[in-house]
Amino acid sequence: MTDSPLEELEHQEHVEHAEEAAHAQNPLISRVTMTIAVLAVAAAISASLETSESDSAIAAKNDAVLAQDRATDQWGFANSKSLRRKVYELASDQGSAKAALYSQQAAHEAQDEKAAAANAKKLEQATDADLETSERHDRRHGRLTVGSTLLHMAIAIATLAIILTRRWPWLTAIALACAGAAVDVWAYL
């Protein structure tokens, strides 16, 4: 004789409750669930740091571009002062009544030229420093990307431990998480 649909439904509910009870009593499930929660927090922190480093790399590159533009402007200003100095020197060499004034003006232009060249060199040093900063943030970003990926992989593999009720995916996930955390720490060394 076949069971009625109601009896079949009740039987299926009993089976589901038995499975849930088995899962609730299995300490592996509890450990894996807690591990996944911790890994999710670690992955979120890693991803946040990754984004921050990427933003910092872009900002430092922008600063380098601005400093280089200012240096270029200063070099252009120094060149214009050099040209003006040459013109005044030529005019003073002509021996006219204003030769002393032209000589004085040439000296003034030479001072401005030196000051502009010194400013340009400082700005070029700032450019180099900003580029180094950008590269450091870029290296960190790359490492944090790897660390974050390993942590996300660990979460997925830990989930397999719950589905399969096996210990090896959980242990693999822990190993991947340790590797991901190590790469994240390495990013700042």
Buried (B, 14 or more C-beta within 10 A) or exposed (E): EEEEEEEEEEEEEEEEEEEEEEBEEEEBBEBBBEBBEEBBEBBEBBBEBBEBBBEBBBBBBEBBEBBBEBBBBBBEBBBBBBEBBEBBBEBBEEEEEEEEEBBEBBEBBBEBBEBBBEBBBBBBEBBEBBBEBBEBBBEBBBBBBBBBBBBBBBBEBBBBBBEEBEEEBBEBBBEBBEBBBEBBEEBEE
